[in-house]
Amino acid sequence: MRLRNITGSREVIAESDYVVHEPEAAKGRWRELLGVAGPLHIEIGMGKGQFIHTLAGRYPENGYVGIEKYSSVLLRAVQKMEAQPLPNLKFIRMEAEDLENVFGRHEVDWIYLNFSDPWPKDRHAKRRLPSREFLRRFDTILKPEGRLEFKTDNRQLFDFAVEELKPAGWYADVITYDLHGDEKLMDGNVMTEYEEKFSALGNPICKYIIGR
């Protein structure tokens, strides 16, 4: 997918109080920064921020950090916060490869991956967020009892993600190939912008919840 560059997005982000500009300095003290005592949840590749903004508003006792590498996309999340500020939510503009420099060992309680880039070419498999390479990184920052949720409409990517679990030392609590057809899993489900779009087109949404 080609992203349209928005003039001035980097400047807006650089001046925003909703973006943590030196996230390495917050390593190990994210709850203090967010002013919460509850669990810390992060979304990697949050897009325009609808999903994590909704969660943060619904559960003010928890801390939330949204991570996005594209300035033009992160800008939309910042605009949501300007319209409806939430004290328990912050954003970072960064690459997912840098997670271990930003979050302390076992600091995170829950990780969300939503409609991640499929990187369809075989030579790019290591770049896929559900790959064993990234699961190793997630293992470092996620609490032993923590969980990771992944949603996508890309069946090929989802099959790859499921196949990566065993060699990475993870297991699935939940696997569904039709999230919206599962009444129990849909209870409390928060949709992303992509989920709304793809499910409206009739695309089945796959989801897993995993631990290790």
N, C-alpha and C positions, 0 to 999 in steps of 0.2 A: 504494500500500500504506500502510495506516495503522499507525503505530508506537505501541506502548504505552509510555507514560511510566513509568519505574521510579523510584519515590521514593528520593531519596538518591544517584542515579547521578552527578549533577554534583559532589556533595561527595566521593564516592569518587575520581572522576577527578582532582579538584583536589588531592588528597593523594597521588596515586599517583606513585611514582618511575619507573614504566614509561611515563609520559606526559611529553612535553616541553612545558612550560607557556609557554615563551618561545621558540618555534621560530625566530623572526627572528634571535635571537642565535646560532643554530647555522648560519646560512647560510654556505656555503663550507667548513665544517669538520665535516660529518656523519660522515665516516669516523673522525676523531679522537674525536668524541663516542661512537661505537659501538665504538671500539677495534679497528677492522679495517683491513686494507690492501687488501682485495679490492673488487670492484665494489659500487656502491650501487644497491639496488633499492627502488622504492617502489610501494605499491598504493594507488590512489585510490578511496575508497569501499570500504573493506575489510570492512564488515559486522562480524560477530562474530569475525573474525580467524583462522579456521581455516586459510585458504590461506597467509597470510604467516607464521603461526606455524610451520606445517609446513615451509615453505621455509627459514626461519631456522634451524630445528633440523637440517635436512638439510645445509645449507651454512654452517657456522659461520665460514668465512673471509670471507663476504660480509656487507655491512651491509644492514639492512632497516628501512624506515620505513612504518608503516601509517597511513593518513589516513582519518578518519571524522568526519562532522559531527554525528552524533546521539549524545548522551551515553548514552542507554539501550542503544544498540547497542555503542558503544565499551566500556561496562562489561563486556560479555561477553568481549571481547578481553583486558581487564585481568585478569579472573578466570582466563583461560587462562594468562596469564603468572604469576599468583600461584601456580598449581598447578604450572607448569613454567617457571621463569624462563629467559630466554635473553639473554645479554649483548649480542648483536648485533642486537637488535630494540627499536625504540622506537615509540611511538604519538603522533599529533598529533590534537587535536580542532580542526578548521578547515574552512572552505569551500575547495573546489578553486580558486576564483577567485584565492586568495591565494598560489598556488604560487610565483610569481616573487619573492615577498617572503621566502620560507623556504628556497629552494634557489638556489645560485649558478649562474651561467651555465655550462652544460655540466657540471654537477656529478654528474648522475644517469646511470647506465649503462642502467637498464632500468625501464620503467613497466608496471604491470599495471592493467587495467580489467576488472573481473569483474562481470557481471550488473548493469550500471549502470542507473540510473533512466532509462526510455525517454522521459520527457517527451513524451507522444504528440501533444499539440496543436502545430500548425504554428508558432504564435507563440512557443513555448518551445524551438524548435530550437536556439537558441544556448546553451541550458543543458545540452544533451546532451554528455556527456564526449567522444564521438568526433567532435564537430562541428569544423569548420575553425577556429572561434574558440578552442576548447581545444587543437587541434593546434598552433596558433601559440604558445600558452603552453608546451606540452610541448617544442616546438622550442627554446625559450630555455634550458630547464633540462637537456635531454637531450644527451649527448655526440653529436658528429657521427656516430659509428659505433654509437650506441645504438639500442635497439629498444623498441617498444611492443607489448604483447600485449593483445588484447581478446577476451573470451568472453561470449556471451549466448545465451539460448534464444529471444530476440525477433527473429524474422526481419525484421520491418519496420525495427527499429532497426539491425540488421546491414546491411541493404541501404542504409540511409541512410549508415552509417559508411563503407561501401565507396565510395559515390558522392562522399563528401567528400574522399577521398584526393587525387585529381588536382588539384582546384582549390586544395588546401592545400599542394601540392608534396611529397606523400608517395607511397610506392609499397609494394606488398605483397610480402613474401617468401613468405608462406604465406596462402592463404585456403581454409577448409573450411566446408562447410555441414553436416557430420556428423562432428564431432571424434571421437566415441566409435566411429565406424566406420572410423577411420584408425589402423591398428596402429602406424605409425611415430610419429604425433603423440601417441598415447596413452602411448608409452614415457616414463615419468617424469612424466606429467601429474598435477598436484596438484588435487584437486577442492575447490571451495568448498561451503558448506552448500547454496546454491541449486543448484549443479550436481548434487549428489547427489540432491536432491529432484526436480528437473526431468527429469534423465536416467532416474530410476526410473519416472517417469510416461510415459516413451517419447518425451519431447520431444527432438528433435535439437539438439545444441549447436553453434553457429557459433563460429568463431575465426579471427582473423587475427594475423599478426606483421608489423609494418610498420617502415619506415625512411624516410630521405629523403636 
